[in-house]
Amino acid sequence: MSSLNNALPTGAQSAHAILMVDDEPQACKWFARLYGDEFVVWTAGGVDEAMALLLARGDQVAVLLTDYSMPGRDGVELLSEVRRLYGHISRLLVSACADKAVAMAAVNRGQVEKILEKPLDEAVTRQALREALAGAQRRALDQALVDQRAATLRETLGFLAHEVTTPLATVRGYLAAMRERHHDAPEGGGGMARIEQHKPGDVLFMIEAAQRRADYAQSLVSTFVQTARDACRSDAPLSLLASDLVAAVRDEYPFDPGEASWLSCDLAADFRLPGRRDLLYLVLCTLVKNALLALRPALPDDPRVCIALGAAAPAPGLPEQSVIRVSDNGPGIVPEVLQRLTREPVTTRADAGGSGMGLVFCRRVMGSLGGTVDVRSMPGQGAAVTLYFPPAEETRA
């Protein structure tokens, strides 16, 4: 089998077999015996038998090689059906000299990619099968990548919808409160109105808090729009420095009053990220949000959230990798929750709208980049989430 197969992901490797179709049993046996040393060869004695096999195992067939002259439905009919139903399969036609006009018509209509003349030349046929197999696997790989990107966009859109809902719900709450406190000015008040304050400064607080959350929601939407655009562009912008990503989160995250002072950043060990700003921005915002939410219920005397760039080995004996670590000095995570966090949706804040998808999303994004996520915590001693980036992709700043 072609060596290309070893480099393909599982989905692309599933298409690997050569299906040879001929109504002469001896021709099928001869073909399987001669080429079975290099390829996985399946045979069928006619169009109907071939279509039945494809119906059951079509995802495993990479190349179809069919004779033209067969009783009932001929090889061109089979090629036409396969082209319509199984776009990943490479299609080859075997024809005698008398069939050349029909064969050329099949080529011109795009039903067949190559014609092999009878009697088959072994060297020519082997090379044609190798090229057809490689072509089928490339198409399967391209489709797998397209499907993966589509799945990533769908998953990101779902996570984004959840993340945007929270700040927008807060904005709606503040607007509803101000609407309740709104009073028209007495007649002759010059078009003025007033909003009643329950305590000095609370209206301004609601306006500023609503503005911060609206800005944050807008930044998340803009991030997703950029993700969608980049997925369709070959000239998408290059990756950014980790320090730029941290700065974006520091400047754009909607901290509640006083919370921005909890955040410290250690950016000395800067490095270039393998991904673009979009999904990594969502990941880092999620980790900062989780740290803030952990601190709020039982605020320590000196609340701290730290984002640090550095290098660390993901396990003993492995080389160091560039990392982004987000840590806090909150209450920590109990062991039974900790061991499940990055594997399944689990939350200790369901009553506050938590879905448990945050760290699962982070793990999937990092996995798509070839990286990993590690969560460490001891009850009463805070928590630290470390993003490990793949060493092969990084470039030190």
C-alpha positions as CSV (number, residue, x, y, z in Angstrom):
1,M,0.0,0.0,0.0
2,S,1.2,3.5,-0.7
3,S,3.3,5.1,2.0
4,L,1.1,8.2,1.8
5,N,-1.4,6.2,3.8
6,N,0.7,6.2,6.9
7,A,0.7,10.0,7.1
8,L,-3.1,10.4,6.8
9,P,-5.5,10.8,9.7
10,T,-7.8,8.0,10.6
11,G,-10.7,9.3,8.5
12,A,-8.6,9.5,5.4
13,Q,-7.0,6.1,5.9
14,S,-10.4,4.4,5.8
15,A,-10.3,4.6,1.9
16,H,-7.7,2.1,1.0
17,A,-9.0,-0.8,-1.2
18,I,-8.9,-1.3,-5.0
19,L,-12.2,-2.6,-6.5
20,M,-11.7,-4.5,-9.8
21,V,-14.9,-5.2,-11.7
22,D,-15.0,-7.7,-14.6
23,D,-17.6,-10.3,-15.7
24,E,-14.8,-12.8,-16.3
25,P,-14.0,-14.7,-13.1
26,Q,-10.5,-15.6,-14.3
27,A,-9.7,-12.0,-15.0
28,C,-10.7,-11.1,-11.4
29,K,-8.6,-13.9,-10.0
30,W,-5.6,-13.0,-12.1
31,F,-5.8,-9.3,-11.1
32,A,-6.2,-10.1,-7.4
33,R,-3.2,-12.5,-7.4
34,L,-0.9,-10.2,-9.4
35,Y,-1.6,-6.9,-7.6
36,G,-2.6,-8.2,-4.2
37,D,1.1,-8.1,-3.1
38,E,1.0,-4.3,-3.0
39,F,-2.7,-3.4,-2.8
40,V,-5.8,-4.5,-1.0
41,V,-7.8,-5.9,-3.9
42,W,-11.5,-6.6,-3.9
43,T,-13.4,-7.9,-7.0
44,A,-16.9,-7.9,-8.4
45,G,-18.4,-9.8,-11.3
46,G,-20.6,-7.0,-12.6
47,V,-22.2,-3.6,-12.1
48,D,-24.9,-4.8,-9.7
49,E,-22.4,-6.8,-7.6
50,A,-20.1,-3.8,-7.5
51,M,-22.8,-1.4,-6.4
52,A,-23.9,-3.8,-3.6
53,L,-20.3,-4.0,-2.4
54,L,-20.0,-0.2,-2.5
55,L,-23.3,0.2,-0.6
56,A,-21.9,-1.8,2.2
57,R,-18.2,-0.7,2.2
58,G,-18.0,2.3,-0.1
59,D,-16.0,4.4,2.4
60,Q,-13.2,1.8,2.3
61,V,-12.8,1.8,-1.5
62,A,-10.3,4.2,-2.9
63,V,-10.0,3.1,-6.5
64,L,-12.5,1.6,-8.9
65,L,-11.1,-0.3,-12.0
66,T,-13.8,-1.6,-14.3
67,D,-14.0,-3.3,-17.6
68,Y,-16.2,-1.6,-20.2
69,S,-17.8,-4.6,-22.0
70,M,-20.0,-6.5,-19.6
71,P,-23.5,-8.0,-20.0
72,G,-26.4,-5.8,-18.9
73,R,-25.0,-2.5,-17.5
74,D,-21.6,-1.6,-18.9
75,G,-18.5,-0.1,-17.2
76,V,-19.3,3.5,-18.1
77,E,-22.7,3.2,-16.4
78,L,-20.9,2.0,-13.3
79,L,-18.4,4.8,-13.4
80,S,-21.2,7.4,-13.8
81,E,-23.0,6.0,-10.7
82,V,-19.8,5.9,-8.7
83,R,-18.9,9.5,-9.6
84,R,-22.3,10.6,-8.4
85,L,-22.5,8.7,-5.2
86,Y,-18.8,8.2,-4.1
87,G,-16.9,11.4,-5.0
88,H,-13.7,10.3,-3.2
89,I,-13.1,7.2,-5.4
90,S,-10.6,7.3,-8.2
91,R,-12.2,5.9,-11.4
92,L,-10.2,3.9,-14.0
93,L,-11.6,2.2,-17.1
94,V,-10.2,-0.9,-18.8
95,S,-11.0,-1.0,-22.5
96,A,-10.1,-2.9,-25.7
97,C,-9.2,-1.1,-28.9
98,A,-12.8,-1.4,-30.2
99,D,-14.1,0.5,-27.2
100,K,-11.9,3.5,-27.6
101,A,-14.6,5.9,-28.9
102,V,-16.8,5.1,-25.9
103,A,-13.9,5.3,-23.5
104,M,-12.9,8.8,-24.8
105,A,-16.4,10.0,-24.4
106,A,-16.4,8.8,-20.8
107,V,-13.2,10.7,-20.2
108,N,-14.6,13.9,-21.7
109,R,-17.7,13.6,-19.6
110,G,-15.5,13.3,-16.5
111,Q,-16.7,9.8,-15.6
112,V,-13.3,8.3,-15.7
113,E,-9.8,9.7,-14.8
114,K,-7.6,7.2,-16.7
115,I,-8.0,4.5,-19.4
116,L,-5.9,1.3,-19.3
117,E,-5.8,-0.8,-22.5
118,K,-6.2,-4.5,-22.7
119,P,-4.1,-6.6,-22.2
120,L,-3.0,-4.8,-19.0
121,D,0.7,-3.9,-18.8
122,E,1.8,-4.7,-15.3
123,A,4.2,-1.8,-14.8
124,V,1.8,0.7,-16.3
125,T,-1.1,-0.6,-14.3
126,R,0.8,-0.6,-11.0
127,Q,1.8,3.0,-11.5
128,A,-1.7,4.0,-12.4
129,L,-3.1,2.3,-9.3
130,R,-0.5,4.0,-7.1
131,E,-1.4,7.4,-8.5
132,A,-5.1,6.8,-8.3
133,L,-4.8,5.6,-4.7
134,A,-2.7,8.6,-3.7
135,G,-5.3,10.9,-5.4
136,A,-8.2,9.3,-3.6
137,Q,-6.4,9.6,-0.3
138,R,-5.6,13.3,-0.9
139,R,-9.3,13.9,-1.7
140,A,-10.3,12.0,1.5
141,L,-7.8,14.1,3.5
142,D,-9.0,17.3,2.0
143,Q,-12.6,16.4,2.9
144,A,-11.6,15.4,6.4
145,L,-10.0,18.7,6.9
146,V,-13.0,20.6,5.6
147,D,-15.3,18.5,7.9
148,Q,-12.9,19.2,10.8
149,R,-13.0,23.0,10.2
150,A,-16.7,23.0,9.9
151,A,-17.0,21.0,13.1
152,T,-14.7,23.5,14.8
153,L,-16.7,26.5,13.6
154,R,-20.0,24.9,14.8
155,E,-18.5,24.1,18.2
156,T,-17.0,27.6,18.5
157,L,-20.3,29.1,17.5
158,G,-22.1,27.2,20.2
159,F,-19.6,28.1,22.9
160,L,-19.6,31.7,21.6
161,A,-23.4,31.9,21.9
162,H,-23.1,30.8,25.6
163,E,-20.3,33.3,26.3
164,V,-22.1,36.2,24.7
165,T,-25.4,35.4,26.5
166,T,-23.9,36.2,30.0
167,P,-22.7,39.8,29.3
168,L,-25.8,40.6,27.3
169,A,-28.1,39.3,30.1
170,T,-26.2,41.7,32.4
171,V,-26.7,44.6,30.0
172,R,-30.4,43.8,29.8
173,G,-30.7,43.7,33.6
174,Y,-29.1,47.1,34.0
175,L,-31.3,48.6,31.3
176,A,-34.4,47.1,32.9
177,A,-33.3,48.6,36.3
178,M,-32.8,52.0,34.7
179,R,-36.2,51.8,32.9
180,E,-37.9,51.1,36.2
181,R,-36.2,54.2,37.7
182,H,-36.9,56.4,34.8
183,H,-39.3,59.4,35.5
184,D,-40.4,62.0,33.0
185,A,-39.6,65.5,34.0
186,P,-42.6,67.7,35.0
187,E,-44.3,69.6,32.2
188,G,-42.1,72.4,31.0
189,G,-38.9,70.6,32.0
190,G,-37.3,71.3,28.7
191,G,-37.4,67.7,27.5
192,M,-35.3,66.5,30.4
193,A,-36.0,63.2,32.3
194,R,-34.5,61.7,35.4
195,I,-33.4,58.3,36.6
196,E,-33.8,57.8,40.3
197,Q,-30.6,56.6,42.2
198,H,-31.0,54.3,45.2
199,K,-27.5,55.4,46.3
200,P,-25.1,58.0,44.9
201,G,-23.3,56.8,41.7
202,D,-25.3,53.6,41.1
203,V,-26.7,54.8,37.8
204,L,-23.3,55.6,36.5
205,F,-22.1,52.3,37.7
206,M,-24.8,50.5,35.7
207,I,-24.1,52.5,32.6
208,E,-20.3,51.8,32.8
209,A,-20.8,48.1,33.6
210,A,-23.3,47.7,30.7
211,Q,-20.8,49.4,28.4
212,R,-18.0,47.1,29.4
213,R,-20.0,44.0,28.9
214,A,-21.4,45.2,25.5
215,D,-17.8,45.9,24.4
216,Y,-16.8,42.4,25.5
217,A,-19.7,40.8,23.7
218,Q,-18.7,42.7,20.6
219,S,-15.1,41.6,20.8
220,L,-16.3,37.9,21.0
221,V,-18.5,38.3,18.0
222,S,-15.7,40.0,16.1
223,T,-13.4,37.2,17.0
224,F,-15.7,34.6,15.6
225,V,-16.3,36.6,12.4
226,Q,-12.6,36.7,11.9
227,T,-12.3,33.0,12.5
228,A,-14.9,32.4,9.8
229,R,-13.2,34.7,7.4
230,D,-9.8,33.1,8.0
231,A,-11.2,29.7,7.4
232,C,-12.0,30.7,3.8
233,R,-8.8,32.6,3.1
234,S,-5.4,31.3,2.0
235,D,-3.7,34.7,2.9
236,A,-4.9,34.8,6.5
237,P,-2.7,36.8,8.9
238,L,0.2,35.2,10.6
239,S,0.1,34.1,14.2
240,L,0.8,36.6,17.0
241,L,3.0,36.8,20.0
242,A,1.7,35.4,23.3
243,S,2.2,38.8,24.9
244,D,-0.1,40.4,22.3
245,L,-2.8,37.9,23.1
246,V,-2.5,38.5,26.9
247,A,-2.6,42.3,26.3
248,A,-5.8,42.0,24.3
249,V,-7.5,40.0,27.1
250,R,-6.2,42.4,29.7
251,D,-7.5,45.4,27.8
252,E,-10.8,44.0,26.6
253,Y,-12.1,41.7,29.3
254,P,-15.1,43.3,31.2
255,F,-13.7,43.2,34.7
256,D,-16.1,44.3,37.4
257,P,-15.0,47.4,39.4
258,G,-11.7,46.7,41.2
259,E,-11.1,43.3,39.6
260,A,-8.7,44.5,37.0
261,S,-6.3,45.3,39.9
262,W,-6.3,41.6,40.8
263,L,-4.7,40.7,37.5
264,S,-0.9,40.6,37.1
265,C,1.0,39.5,33.9
266,D,4.5,38.1,33.6
267,L,5.4,38.4,29.9
268,A,9.2,38.0,30.0
269,A,9.3,34.5,28.3
270,D,7.4,35.6,25.2
271,F,6.9,33.3,22.2
272,R,5.0,33.1,18.9
273,L,1.7,31.3,19.0
274,P,0.9,28.6,16.5
275,G,-2.7,29.7,16.1
276,R,-4.3,33.0,15.4
277,R,-5.9,35.4,17.9
278,D,-9.5,34.1,17.4
279,L,-9.9,30.8,19.3
280,L,-6.9,31.4,21.6
281,Y,-8.6,34.7,22.7
282,L,-11.7,32.8,23.6
283,V,-9.6,30.2,25.5
284,L,-7.7,32.8,27.6
285,C,-10.9,34.8,28.3
286,T,-12.5,31.6,29.6
287,L,-9.6,30.9,31.9
288,V,-9.6,34.5,33.3
289,K,-13.4,34.3,33.8
290,N,-13.1,31.0,35.6
291,A,-10.4,32.4,37.9
292,L,-12.5,35.5,38.7
293,L,-15.6,33.5,39.4
294,A,-13.6,31.2,41.7
295,L,-12.4,34.3,43.8
296,R,-15.7,36.2,44.1
297,P,-17.8,34.1,46.6
298,A,-15.1,34.1,49.3
299,L,-12.8,36.9,48.5
300,P,-9.3,36.5,50.1
301,D,-7.5,39.5,51.6
302,D,-5.3,39.9,48.6
303,P,-7.2,38.4,45.5
304,R,-4.8,37.5,42.7
305,V,-5.1,36.3,39.1
306,C,-1.8,35.9,37.2
307,I,-1.2,35.2,33.6
308,A,2.4,34.1,33.0
309,L,4.3,33.1,29.9
310,G,7.1,30.5,30.3
311,A,8.4,27.1,29.5
312,A,7.7,23.8,31.2
313,A,7.7,20.1,30.5
314,P,4.2,18.5,30.2
315,A,5.5,15.4,32.0
316,P,8.8,14.2,33.5
317,G,11.4,13.3,30.9
318,L,9.8,15.3,28.1
319,P,11.3,18.5,26.6
320,E,10.1,21.9,27.7
321,Q,7.3,23.6,25.7
322,S,6.2,27.2,25.7
323,V,3.2,27.7,28.0
324,I,0.6,30.2,29.1
325,R,-0.4,29.7,32.7
326,V,-3.4,31.3,34.4
327,S,-3.4,30.9,38.2
328,D,-5.5,32.3,41.1
329,N,-5.4,32.2,44.9
330,G,-9.0,31.2,45.3
331,P,-10.5,28.2,47.2
332,G,-9.2,25.6,44.7
333,I,-10.9,22.7,43.2
334,V,-12.0,19.5,45.0
335,P,-10.3,16.3,43.6
336,E,-13.4,14.6,42.3
337,V,-14.3,17.6,40.2
338,L,-10.6,18.3,39.2
339,Q,-10.1,14.9,37.5
340,R,-13.2,15.4,35.3
341,L,-12.8,19.1,34.3
342,T,-11.1,18.8,30.9
343,R,-12.8,15.6,29.8
344,E,-16.5,16.3,30.3
345,P,-18.8,19.2,31.0
346,V,-18.8,19.6,34.8
347,T,-19.5,22.8,36.8
348,T,-19.8,23.9,40.4
349,R,-21.7,27.0,39.3
350,A,-24.8,25.7,37.6
351,D,-27.0,28.1,39.6
352,A,-25.0,31.0,38.1
353,G,-25.3,29.9,34.5
354,G,-22.2,27.8,34.3
355,S,-22.3,25.0,31.6
356,G,-19.1,23.2,32.4
357,M,-18.1,23.5,28.7
358,G,-15.3,26.1,29.2
359,L,-12.4,23.8,29.9
360,V,-13.6,21.2,27.5
361,F,-13.6,23.8,24.8
362,C,-10.1,24.9,25.8
363,R,-8.8,21.4,25.6
364,R,-10.3,20.9,22.1
365,V,-8.8,24.1,20.8
366,M,-5.4,23.2,22.2
367,G,-5.7,19.7,20.8
368,S,-6.4,21.1,17.4
369,L,-3.1,23.0,17.6
370,G,-1.2,19.9,18.8
371,G,-1.0,21.2,22.4
372,T,-2.5,20.2,25.7
373,V,-4.2,21.6,28.8
374,D,-3.2,20.8,32.4
375,V,-5.2,21.8,35.5
376,R,-3.6,21.7,39.0
377,S,-5.2,22.6,42.2
378,M,-5.3,21.8,45.9
379,P,-8.4,22.7,48.0
380,G,-7.7,26.0,49.7
381,Q,-4.6,26.7,47.7
382,G,-6.0,28.2,44.4
383,A,-5.8,26.7,40.9
384,A,-3.5,26.9,37.9
385,V,-4.4,26.0,34.3
386,T,-1.4,25.6,31.9
387,L,-1.7,25.7,28.1
388,Y,1.2,23.7,26.5
389,F,2.0,24.7,22.9
390,P,3.6,22.3,20.5
391,P,7.4,22.8,20.3
392,A,7.6,22.1,16.6
393,E,5.4,25.1,15.7
394,E,6.8,27.7,18.0
395,T,9.3,30.4,17.2
396,R,10.9,32.3,20.1
397,A,10.4,36.0,20.0
